[in-house]
């Protein structure tokens, strides 16, 4: 029997990262740097259909390995799928 992480090809998850999903990311940027949290920004998504948005967020979490990030970051989701990932610094 394979674990979910083995099936996804991501290996064991050794750490957990706290991140916020928000439609107003600018209000959280300073906290991301101070507390080493992540932000998933949704303000650039045209469709606010909950099912579509949930699938996009889930795919992005896997694609960018967000659970293993060790510092503050922002992942800006884009409707065209060309998301923007950036590690935040002081």
LUMVEXKOL-838385 format. One record per residue: chain; x, y, z of N, C-alpha, C, O in turn. Coordinates in steps of 0.1 Angstrom, whole numbers, plus 5000, padded with zeros to 4 digits. Example, Ala and Ser with C-alpha at 12.3 -4.5 7.8 and 13.67 -1.06 7.14 Angstrom:
# LUMVEXKOL-838385
REC:A:5132:4943:5078:5123:4955:5078:5132:4967:5078:5142:4967:5085
REC:A:5128:4978:5071:5137:4989:5071:5129:5000:5079:5134:5011:5080
//
This chain:
# LUMVEXKOL-838385
REC:A:5008:4988:5000:5000:5000:5000:5009:5012:5000:5019:5013:5007
REC:A:5006:5022:4992:5013:5035:4991:5006:5046:4998:4994:5046:4999
REC:A:5014:5055:5004:5008:5066:5011:5005:5077:5000:5009:5076:4989
REC:A:4996:5086:5004:4993:5097:4994:5005:5104:4989:5006:5108:4977
REC:A:5014:5107:4998:5026:5114:4994:5035:5106:4984:5041:5112:4975
REC:A:5035:5093:4986:5043:5085:4976:5036:5085:4963:5042:5085:4952
REC:A:5022:5084:4963:5015:5084:4950:5017:5097:4943:5017:5097:4930
REC:A:5017:5108:4950:5019:5121:4944:5034:5124:4940:5037:5133:4933
REC:A:5043:5115:4945:5057:5117:4942:5064:5128:4949:5073:5134:4945
REC:A:5058:5131:4961:5064:5143:4968:5072:5138:4980:5078:5147:4987
REC:A:5072:5126:4983:5080:5121:4995:5073:5124:5008:5062:5130:5007
REC:A:5079:5120:5019:5072:5123:5032:5072:5138:5035:5081:5145:5032
REC:A:5061:5142:5041:5060:5156:5045:5066:5157:5059:5061:5151:5069
REC:A:5077:5165:5060:5085:5165:5073:5082:5178:5081:5085:5178:5093
REC:A:5076:5188:5075:5072:5200:5082:5059:5205:5077:5054:5202:5066
REC:A:5053:5213:5085:5041:5220:5082:5042:5235:5081:5048:5240:5090
REC:A:5037:5241:5071:5038:5255:5070:5024:5261:5071:5014:5256:5066
REC:A:5023:5272:5079:5010:5279:5081:5009:5289:5069:5019:5297:5067
REC:A:4998:5289:5062:4996:5299:5052:4981:5303:5052:4972:5295:5056
REC:A:4979:5315:5047:4966:5321:5046:4962:5322:5032:4970:5325:5023
REC:A:4949:5319:5029:4943:5321:5016:4935:5333:5017:4926:5334:5025
REC:A:4938:5343:5009:4931:5356:5010:4928:5363:4997:4936:5361:4987
REC:A:4918:5371:4997:4915:5379:4986:4920:5394:4988:4916:5403:4980
REC:A:4928:5395:4998:4933:5408:5002:4947:5407:5007:4950:5410:5019
REC:A:4956:5402:4999:4970:5398:5004:4978:5409:5009:4986:5407:5018
REC:A:4976:5421:5004:4985:5432:5009:4984:5435:5024:4994:5440:5030
REC:A:4973:5431:5030:4972:5433:5044:4979:5423:5053:4981:5425:5065
REC:A:4984:5413:5046:4991:5402:5054:5006:5402:5051:5014:5394:5057
REC:A:5011:5409:5041:5025:5408:5037:5035:5410:5048:5045:5403:5050
REC:A:5033:5420:5057:5042:5423:5068:5043:5412:5078:5053:5409:5084
REC:A:5031:5405:5080:5031:5394:5089:5037:5382:5084:5043:5374:5091
REC:A:5037:5380:5071:5043:5368:5065:5058:5368:5067:5064:5358:5070
REC:A:5064:5380:5067:5079:5381:5069:5082:5379:5084:5091:5372:5087
REC:A:5074:5386:5092:5077:5385:5107:5075:5371:5112:5084:5367:5120
REC:A:5064:5364:5108:5061:5351:5114:5064:5339:5105:5060:5328:5109
REC:A:5070:5342:5094:5074:5331:5085:5061:5323:5081:5061:5311:5082
REC:A:5051:5330:5077:5039:5323:5072:5038:5326:5057:5045:5335:5051
REC:A:5029:5319:5051:5027:5320:5036:5014:5327:5033:5004:5326:5042
REC:A:5013:5332:5022:5000:5338:5017:4997:5333:5003:5006:5333:4994
REC:A:4985:5328:5002:4980:5324:4988:4970:5335:4985:4959:5336:4990
REC:A:4974:5343:4975:4966:5355:4971:4956:5351:4960:4960:5345:4949
REC:A:4944:5354:4961:4933:5350:4952:4927:5362:4945:4918:5360:4937
REC:A:4932:5374:4947:4925:5386:4942:4926:5387:4927:4918:5394:4921
REC:A:4935:5380:4920:4936:5380:4905:4928:5369:4898:4929:5368:4886
REC:A:4920:5362:4906:4913:5351:4900:4899:5357:4895:4892:5363:4903
REC:A:4896:5355:4882:4883:5360:4877:4871:5352:4882:4862:5358:4887
REC:A:4872:5339:4882:4861:5331:4887:4862:5329:4902:4872:5325:4907
REC:A:4851:5333:4909:4850:5331:4923:4841:5318:4926:4837:5317:4938
REC:A:4840:5310:4917:4833:5297:4919:4840:5289:4929:4852:5286:4927
REC:A:4834:5286:4940:4841:5279:4951:4848:5266:4947:4859:5263:4952
REC:A:4842:5258:4939:4848:5245:4934:4860:5248:4926:4870:5241:4928
REC:A:4859:5257:4916:4871:5260:4908:4883:5266:4916:4894:5262:4914
REC:A:4879:5275:4925:4889:5281:4934:4896:5271:4943:4908:5271:4944
REC:A:4888:5262:4948:4894:5252:4957:4903:5243:4949:4914:5239:4955
REC:A:4900:5239:4937:4908:5230:4929:4921:5238:4926:4932:5232:4926
REC:A:4920:5250:4922:4932:5258:4919:4942:5259:4931:4954:5258:4929
REC:A:4936:5262:4942:4944:5263:4955:4951:5250:4958:4963:5249:4961
REC:A:4943:5239:4957:4949:5226:4960:4960:5222:4950:4970:5217:4954
REC:A:4958:5225:4937:4968:5222:4927:4981:5230:4930:4992:5225:4929
REC:A:4979:5243:4934:4990:5252:4936:4998:5247:4949:5010:5248:4949
REC:A:4991:5243:4959:4998:5238:4971:5007:5226:4968:5018:5225:4973
REC:A:5003:5217:4959:5011:5206:4955:5022:5210:4945:5033:5207:4947
REC:A:5018:5218:4935:5028:5223:4925:5040:5230:4931:5051:5229:4927
REC:A:5037:5238:4941:5047:5247:4947:5053:5241:4961:5060:5248:4967
REC:A:5048:5229:4964:5053:5223:4977:5052:5232:4989:5061:5234:4996
REC:A:5040:5239:4990:5039:5249:5000:5041:5244:5015:5044:5252:5023
REC:A:5038:5231:5017:5039:5226:5031:5053:5226:5036:5055:5224:5048
REC:A:5063:5227:5027:5077:5226:5031:5084:5239:5031:5096:5239:5034
REC:A:5077:5250:5029:5084:5263:5029:5088:5267:5043:5081:5265:5052
REC:A:5100:5272:5044:5106:5275:5057:5106:5290:5060:5110:5294:5071
REC:A:5101:5298:5051:5101:5313:5053:5088:5319:5047:5081:5312:5040
REC:A:5086:5331:5050:5074:5338:5045:5074:5338:5030:5085:5340:5023
REC:A:5063:5337:5024:5062:5337:5009:5048:5342:5005:5039:5343:5014
REC:A:5047:5345:4993:5034:5348:4987:5033:5341:4974:5042:5341:4965
REC:A:5022:5334:4972:5019:5328:4959:5006:5334:4954:4995:5333:4960
REC:A:5008:5342:4943:4997:5349:4937:4991:5340:4926:4997:5338:4916
REC:A:4979:5336:4928:4972:5328:4918:4967:5336:4907:4962:5347:4909
REC:A:4968:5331:4895:4964:5338:4883:4954:5330:4875:4955:5318:4875
REC:A:4944:5336:4869:4934:5329:4862:4940:5321:4850:4934:5310:4847
REC:A:4950:5325:4844:4956:5318:4833:4966:5307:4837:4971:5300:4829
REC:A:4967:5304:4850:4975:5294:4856:4990:5297:4857:4998:5289:4862
REC:A:4994:5309:4853:5008:5313:4854:5010:5320:4868:5011:5333:4868
REC:A:5009:5313:4878:5010:5318:4892:5024:5324:4895:5033:5320:4888
REC:A:5024:5333:4904:5037:5339:4908:5040:5336:4922:5033:5339:4931
REC:A:5052:5330:4924:5057:5326:4937:5069:5335:4941:5078:5337:4933
REC:A:5069:5340:4953:5080:5348:4958:5083:5346:4973:5073:5346:4981
REC:A:5095:5343:4976:5099:5343:4990:5100:5358:4995:5106:5366:4988
REC:A:5095:5360:5006:5095:5374:5011:5106:5376:5021:5109:5367:5029
REC:A:5113:5388:5020:5124:5391:5029:5120:5405:5035:5111:5412:5031
REC:A:5128:5409:5045:5126:5422:5052:5126:5433:5042:5124:5445:5046
//
